[in-house]
Amino acid sequence: MVIAQPVSTNKEYIKKYSLFLNDLWIQFKTIDSYILAFIHRSVVNERPDFAPEHNERLEFLWDAVLELIITHKLFNDFPKKPEGELTDIRSALVRWRNLAIISKELWLDWYLILWKWEKLSWWSTNNYILANTLEAFIGAIYLDLWYRDVELFILKHVYSTLDNILEKKLFKDAKSSIQEYVQAEFEVTPSYKVLKEEWPDHSKVFSVWVYMNDRLLGSWEWSSKKKAEENAAEDAYTKLTQK
C-alpha cells in the first residue's frame, strides 16, 4: 500500500486552506486545526495514514465556546426577554439547519475532505455534515486565536442571522413547528416511532422516524432519544416547507 503524505504536512493542502483563511480575513497562527476541521470520519476509517484524526473533537469544543458567546450576547441585547424565550432563540441560532446555510454561504462545502464514496454520494451536500463542519471550524478558530477572534467570527456569521430568525419566528422548537404545520395543512397530528436502538462502541443510538399517517416525513439518529426526535422533526419540517 502506498503511504500518503499526511494531510497536515501536505504542501498542496496547506496552501489551499491558507488561501481560504485569507479570503475569510482570518489571520491564523497555525494551519493544522483548520485542516482538521474539514476531515470527515470516513477518511480516517479508510486512510489513517493520510488523516489519523477527524473533526469530531473540534465539534465538541464548539458547544462550550458558542454557548458562552451567544448566551452573553442575547442576555445583553434582550434584557426584558425571559429565560425560556432566550433559550428558544439561542437554539434556533445554533440549529443544524441554520448552521448548514451559513456553512454553504462561507463555501465550507468546497473544502470538505471526504473518502471517495462519500464524494460520489449525497454526503458532500448533507446539511448535517455541513453544520458539523462549521462547528469544527469555529472550534479550530478558538484553539488557534482564542476568545476574541472566535467571538468576532460568531457574531459576524452566526449571530447576524438573528433578524431573519425573529422575523420568520424560526425560534419555535422543531416539534411544535412540524405539529402546527401538519395540523394546519393536513388536519392530522404527526407521530414519532423509534425504529431501532443500537449500541455501537458502547454508545446507545436511537433511530427515530416522524410519520403523518403512513407517510414518512423525516428521520434522525442520535445518542439521545429526545435529541433524535427534535432533529427528526427538524428534518421533516425542512423537507415539507422547502417543497
C-alpha positions as CSV (number, residue, x, y, z in Angstrom):
1,M,0.0,0.0,0.0
2,V,1.3,3.5,-0.9
3,I,1.5,5.6,2.2
4,A,0.1,9.1,1.6
5,Q,1.8,12.2,2.9
6,P,-0.3,13.2,6.0
7,V,-2.7,16.0,5.1
8,S,-1.4,18.2,7.9
9,T,2.1,18.3,6.2
10,N,0.9,18.2,2.6
11,K,2.1,21.4,0.9
12,E,-0.8,21.4,-1.5
13,Y,-3.4,21.3,1.3
14,I,-1.6,23.8,3.4
15,K,-1.6,26.3,0.5
16,K,-5.3,25.6,-0.3
17,Y,-6.5,26.2,3.3
18,S,-4.2,29.1,3.9
19,L,-5.7,30.9,0.9
20,F,-9.2,30.1,2.1
21,L,-8.5,31.5,5.6
22,N,-7.1,34.6,4.0
23,D,-10.3,35.0,2.0
24,L,-12.2,35.0,5.3
25,W,-9.8,37.5,6.8
26,I,-8.7,35.0,9.4
27,Q,-5.1,35.8,10.4
28,F,-4.2,32.3,11.6
29,K,-1.1,31.3,13.5
30,T,-1.0,27.6,12.7
31,I,-2.9,25.8,10.0
32,D,-3.3,22.3,11.5
33,S,-6.5,22.6,13.4
34,Y,-8.2,24.4,10.4
35,I,-7.4,21.5,8.1
36,L,-8.6,19.1,10.8
37,A,-11.9,20.9,10.9
38,F,-12.7,19.6,7.4
39,I,-11.7,16.0,7.8
40,H,-14.7,13.7,7.9
41,R,-14.5,10.4,9.9
42,S,-14.8,8.4,6.6
43,V,-11.3,9.4,5.6
44,V,-9.8,8.3,9.0
45,N,-11.6,5.0,8.7
46,E,-10.2,4.3,5.2
47,R,-6.8,6.1,5.2
48,P,-5.5,6.7,8.7
49,D,-2.0,7.2,7.1
50,F,-3.4,10.3,5.3
51,A,-5.7,11.6,8.1
52,P,-5.2,9.9,11.5
53,E,-7.8,12.2,13.2
54,H,-11.2,13.6,12.2
55,N,-13.1,16.7,13.2
56,E,-15.5,15.5,15.8
57,R,-13.4,16.5,18.8
58,L,-13.4,20.1,17.5
59,E,-17.2,19.9,17.2
60,F,-17.3,19.0,20.9
61,L,-15.2,22.1,21.7
62,W,-17.7,24.3,19.7
63,D,-20.5,23.6,22.1
64,A,-18.9,25.4,25.1
65,V,-17.5,28.3,23.0
66,L,-20.7,29.0,21.2
67,E,-23.0,28.7,24.2
68,L,-21.0,31.3,26.2
69,I,-20.7,33.8,23.3
70,I,-24.3,33.6,22.0
71,T,-25.8,33.5,25.6
72,H,-23.9,36.5,26.7
73,K,-24.9,38.5,23.5
74,L,-28.6,37.6,23.8
75,F,-28.6,38.4,27.5
76,N,-27.2,41.9,26.8
77,D,-29.3,42.6,23.7
78,F,-32.7,41.5,25.2
79,P,-32.8,42.5,28.9
80,K,-36.6,42.1,29.1
81,K,-36.9,38.7,27.5
82,P,-37.5,35.7,29.9
83,E,-35.0,32.8,30.1
84,G,-37.3,30.4,28.2
85,E,-37.6,32.7,25.2
86,L,-33.9,33.4,25.1
87,T,-33.2,29.7,25.2
88,D,-35.5,29.1,22.2
89,I,-33.8,31.9,20.3
90,R,-30.4,30.5,21.1
91,S,-31.4,27.1,20.0
92,A,-32.6,28.5,16.6
93,L,-29.3,30.2,16.1
94,V,-27.3,27.1,16.6
95,R,-29.8,24.6,15.0
96,W,-28.2,22.5,12.2
97,R,-30.4,23.9,9.6
98,N,-29.2,27.5,10.3
99,L,-25.6,26.3,10.6
100,A,-25.8,24.4,7.3
101,I,-27.0,27.6,5.5
102,I,-24.1,29.6,7.0
103,S,-21.6,26.8,6.0
104,K,-22.7,27.0,2.4
105,E,-22.5,30.8,2.4
106,L,-18.9,30.5,3.6
107,W,-18.2,27.8,0.9
108,L,-17.1,25.3,3.5
109,D,-18.6,22.5,1.4
110,W,-15.9,23.1,-1.2
111,Y,-13.2,22.3,1.4
112,L,-14.6,19.1,2.9
113,I,-12.2,16.2,3.0
114,L,-14.3,13.1,2.4
115,W,-13.5,9.5,1.4
116,K,-14.2,8.8,-2.3
117,W,-17.5,7.0,-1.7
118,E,-18.9,10.0,0.2
119,K,-17.8,12.4,-2.5
120,L,-19.8,10.4,-5.1
121,S,-22.9,10.3,-2.9
122,W,-25.2,12.8,-1.1
123,W,-22.8,13.2,1.8
124,S,-21.0,16.1,0.3
125,T,-24.2,18.2,0.4
126,N,-25.6,16.7,3.6
127,N,-26.8,19.6,5.7
128,Y,-25.9,17.8,9.0
129,I,-22.3,17.3,7.9
130,L,-22.1,20.9,6.7
131,A,-23.3,22.1,10.1
132,N,-20.8,19.9,11.9
133,T,-18.0,21.2,9.7
134,L,-18.9,24.8,10.7
135,E,-18.9,23.8,14.3
136,A,-15.5,22.2,14.0
137,F,-14.2,25.2,12.1
138,I,-15.2,27.5,14.9
139,G,-13.5,25.2,17.3
140,A,-10.4,25.5,15.3
141,I,-10.5,29.3,15.4
142,Y,-10.8,29.2,19.2
143,L,-7.8,26.8,19.5
144,D,-5.7,28.9,17.3
145,L,-6.7,32.5,18.1
146,W,-8.7,32.2,21.3
147,Y,-11.7,34.0,22.5
148,R,-11.8,37.5,21.0
149,D,-11.3,36.3,17.4
150,V,-13.8,33.5,17.6
151,E,-16.3,35.8,19.2
152,L,-16.0,38.2,16.2
153,F,-16.4,35.4,13.8
154,I,-19.5,34.0,15.5
155,L,-21.1,37.5,15.8
156,K,-20.4,38.2,12.2
157,H,-21.6,34.9,10.6
158,V,-23.9,33.2,13.2
159,Y,-25.5,35.9,15.4
160,S,-26.1,38.0,12.3
161,T,-28.8,35.6,11.3
162,L,-30.9,36.6,14.3
163,D,-33.0,39.2,12.5
164,N,-34.2,36.6,10.0
165,I,-34.9,34.1,12.8
166,L,-37.0,36.6,14.7
167,E,-38.8,37.9,11.6
168,K,-39.8,34.4,10.4
169,K,-40.4,33.1,14.0
170,L,-37.9,30.3,13.5
171,F,-37.2,30.2,17.2
172,K,-40.1,27.8,17.8
173,D,-38.9,24.3,18.6
174,A,-39.0,21.9,15.7
175,K,-41.6,19.5,17.2
176,S,-44.0,22.4,17.8
177,S,-43.4,23.8,14.3
178,I,-44.0,20.5,12.5
179,Q,-47.1,19.8,14.5
180,E,-48.6,23.2,13.8
181,Y,-47.7,22.9,10.1
182,V,-49.1,19.4,9.6
183,Q,-52.3,20.1,11.6
184,A,-52.9,23.3,9.6
185,E,-52.1,21.8,6.2
186,F,-53.4,18.2,6.5
187,E,-55.6,18.2,9.7
188,V,-53.6,15.3,11.3
189,T,-51.0,15.1,14.0
190,P,-47.6,13.7,13.3
191,S,-46.3,10.7,15.3
192,Y,-42.8,9.5,16.3
193,K,-41.5,6.0,16.2
194,V,-38.3,4.6,17.5
195,L,-37.3,2.2,14.7
196,K,-34.2,0.8,16.3
197,E,-31.8,1.1,19.2
198,E,-28.2,0.2,18.8
199,W,-25.1,0.1,21.0
200,P,-22.1,0.7,18.7
201,D,-18.9,1.1,20.7
202,H,-20.8,1.1,24.0
203,S,-22.8,4.2,23.0
204,K,-26.6,3.9,22.5
205,V,-28.0,5.3,19.3
206,F,-31.7,5.9,18.7
207,S,-33.2,5.9,15.2
208,V,-36.4,8.0,15.2
209,W,-38.9,8.4,12.3
210,V,-41.7,11.0,12.0
211,Y,-44.9,9.9,10.3
212,M,-48.0,11.5,9.1
213,N,-50.4,8.6,8.9
214,D,-48.3,6.1,6.9
215,R,-46.2,8.8,5.2
216,L,-42.6,9.2,6.4
217,L,-41.8,12.8,6.9
218,G,-38.3,12.8,8.4
219,S,-35.8,10.7,10.3
220,W,-32.7,11.0,12.5
221,E,-30.2,9.0,14.6
222,W,-28.8,10.3,17.8
223,S,-27.4,9.1,21.2
224,S,-30.3,10.8,22.9
225,K,-33.9,9.8,22.2
226,K,-35.1,13.4,22.8
227,K,-32.5,14.9,20.5
228,A,-33.2,12.3,17.8
229,E,-36.9,13.3,17.9
230,E,-36.1,17.0,17.8
231,N,-33.8,16.6,14.8
232,A,-36.2,14.2,13.0
233,A,-38.9,16.9,13.4
234,E,-36.5,19.5,12.1
235,D,-35.7,17.2,9.1
236,A,-39.4,16.7,8.4
237,Y,-40.2,20.4,8.7
238,T,-37.4,21.4,6.4
239,K,-38.5,18.9,3.7
240,L,-42.1,19.9,3.9
241,T,-41.6,23.6,3.8
242,Q,-39.0,23.6,1.1
243,K,-41.3,22.0,-1.4
